Amino acid sequence: MGKLDEYRKKRNFRKTPEPEGKEKKEPGNFFVVQKHKAKKLHYDFRLEIDGVLKSWAIPKGPTLNPSERRLAVQVEDHPVEYKNFEGIIPEGEYGAGTVIVWDEGFYEPLGENLSEGLKKGEIKFCLHGKKLRGKFALVKTKYQGSEKNWLLIKEKDEYARKDIDITKEKPNSVKSGKKLEEITGGKNEPGQD
């Protein structure tokens, strides 16, 4: 079974503008955070690991405050080409709604190989993004029945901030400069009347 089978199974590529994509052969260390207004607003945090984008949905979005841990629910792997996706996923399709590239950049693994860390339930990395910088960790929760639940944690470093909410301070796309509402042209979101 391929790493992108679940991703492809959930989508009709004749209807959605999302990339079908393929697994990359050469390793990379790109990351992207996409702001996604589907049924509810959330942020999709994606790290390029082993030829795909390992992905987590973060309901409250990332934070620069080390004392705030953010729930990050692991979702299906996405193709690396997804890192550039901005647009509208049509009503009736999986994840229907509007997507912008909220942040992007590259990361450095801290400590062991991230593939091994994923299996163990903890990975640490340093982000070099346009909005997110410095050390972060993803740690799998140990609560029963929470196989997909992780926490995104900002480590204490020179980029840590308690005085701002980065998602409110900088809401726009780093690719187009647009807000979510500008992608839809002021029209209602799919599924919203």
Secondary structure in CASP SS format (residue, H / E / C, confidence):
PFRMAT SS
TARGET T0000
AUTHOR 0000-0000-0000
METHOD secondary structure of the structure
MODEL  1
M C 1.00
G C 1.00
K C 1.00
L C 1.00
D H 1.00
E H 1.00
Y H 1.00
R H 1.00
K H 1.00
K C 1.00
R C 1.00
N C 1.00
F C 1.00
R C 1.00
K C 1.00
T C 1.00
P C 1.00
E C 1.00
P C 1.00
E C 1.00
G C 1.00
K C 1.00
E C 1.00
K C 1.00
K C 1.00
E C 1.00
P C 1.00
G C 1.00
N C 1.00
F E 1.00
F E 1.00
V E 1.00
V E 1.00
Q E 1.00
K E 1.00
H E 1.00
K E 1.00
A C 1.00
K C 1.00
K C 1.00
L E 1.00
H E 1.00
Y E 1.00
D E 1.00
F E 1.00
R E 1.00
L E 1.00
E E 1.00
I E 1.00
D C 1.00
G C 1.00
V E 1.00
L E 1.00
K E 1.00
S E 1.00
W E 1.00
A E 1.00
I E 1.00
P C 1.00
K C 1.00
G C 1.00
P C 1.00
T C 1.00
L C 1.00
N C 1.00
P C 1.00
S C 1.00
E C 1.00
R C 1.00
R E 1.00
L E 1.00
A E 1.00
V E 1.00
Q E 1.00
V E 1.00
E E 1.00
D E 1.00
H E 1.00
P C 1.00
V H 1.00
E H 1.00
Y H 1.00
K H 1.00
N H 1.00
F C 1.00
E C 1.00
G E 1.00
I E 1.00
I E 1.00
P C 1.00
E C 1.00
G C 1.00
E C 1.00
Y C 1.00
G C 1.00
A C 1.00
G E 1.00
T E 1.00
V E 1.00
I E 1.00
V E 1.00
W E 1.00
D E 1.00
E E 1.00
G E 1.00
F E 1.00
Y E 1.00
E E 1.00
P E 1.00
L E 1.00
G C 1.00
E C 1.00
N C 1.00
L H 1.00
S H 1.00
E H 1.00
G H 1.00
L H 1.00
K H 1.00
K H 1.00
G C 1.00
E E 1.00
I E 1.00
K E 1.00
F E 1.00
C E 1.00
L E 1.00
H E 1.00
G E 1.00
K C 1.00
K C 1.00
L C 1.00
R E 1.00
G E 1.00
K E 1.00
F E 1.00
A E 1.00
L E 1.00
V E 1.00
K E 1.00
T C 1.00
K C 1.00
Y C 1.00
Q C 1.00
G C 1.00
S C 1.00
E C 1.00
K C 1.00
N E 1.00
W E 1.00
L E 1.00
L E 1.00
I E 1.00
K E 1.00
E C 1.00
K C 1.00
D C 1.00
E C 1.00
Y C 1.00
A C 1.00
R C 1.00
K C 1.00
D C 1.00
I C 1.00
D C 1.00
I H 1.00
T H 1.00
K H 1.00
E H 1.00
K C 1.00
P C 1.00
N C 1.00
S C 1.00
V C 1.00
K C 1.00
S C 1.00
G C 1.00
K C 1.00
K C 1.00
L H 1.00
E H 1.00
E H 1.00
I H 1.00
T C 1.00
G C 1.00
G C 1.00
K C 1.00
N C 1.00
E C 1.00
P C 1.00
G C 1.00
Q C 1.00
D C 1.00
END
